[in-house]
Amino acid sequence: MTCRPLAQILEVLQRIGYEEALQADDPRHVETQKARGSQLTFQRLAHKFGRDPASDAFFAPKE
């Protein structure tokens, strides 16, 4: 399989196959764990939306 860079972002979006998982040895695979952040990043974001990941509880927004 040969890959060529796509010229337009819309062309990229049209060709993304969200339902198609990449195989383990696929050259398109990119490790994104560092970019996605750590567990601390997840906890901070969850708290902003009123969720406590430790207890899986949601809290009403403060007014």
C-alpha positions in Angstrom: 0.0 0.0 0.0 1.4 3.4 -0.9 0.3 6.6 0.8 0.5 10.0 -0.6 0.0 13.3 1.3 -3.4 14.8 0.8 -3.6 18.4 -0.3 -6.8 19.5 1.4 -8.0 18.9 4.9 -11.5 18.2 3.6 -10.0 15.4 1.5 -8.4 14.0 4.6 -11.7 14.1 6.6 -13.6 12.4 3.8 -11.1 9.5 3.7 -10.9 8.8 7.4 -12.5 5.4 8.1 -13.5 5.7 11.8 -15.0 2.2 11.8 -11.8 0.6 10.4 -9.3 -0.2 13.1 -5.6 -0.1 12.1 -3.6 -3.3 12.2 -0.8 -3.5 14.8 1.9 -3.2 12.1 0.2 -0.5 10.0 2.6 2.2 9.1 -0.1 4.9 9.6 -0.2 4.0 13.4 0.9 6.9 15.6 1.4 6.6 19.3 -0.7 9.4 20.9 -0.7 8.6 24.6 1.6 11.5 25.4 -0.6 13.9 23.3 -3.7 12.7 25.0 -2.3 13.4 28.4 -2.0 11.6 31.7 -4.5 10.3 34.2 -4.2 13.7 36.0 -5.3 15.5 32.8 -8.4 13.2 32.6 -9.2 13.8 36.2 -9.0 17.6 35.8 -11.1 17.6 32.7 -13.7 15.3 34.4 -13.9 17.6 37.4 -14.6 20.6 35.1 -17.6 18.7 33.8 -18.8 17.8 37.3 -17.7 14.2 37.4 -15.6 12.5 40.1 -13.9 9.6 38.3 -13.0 7.9 41.6 -16.6 7.5 42.7 -18.2 7.8 39.2 -20.5 10.4 40.6 -21.8 13.5 38.8 -22.4 16.8 40.6 -24.7 19.7 39.6 -23.0 22.7 38.2 -22.4 25.6 40.6 -24.2 28.8 39.9 
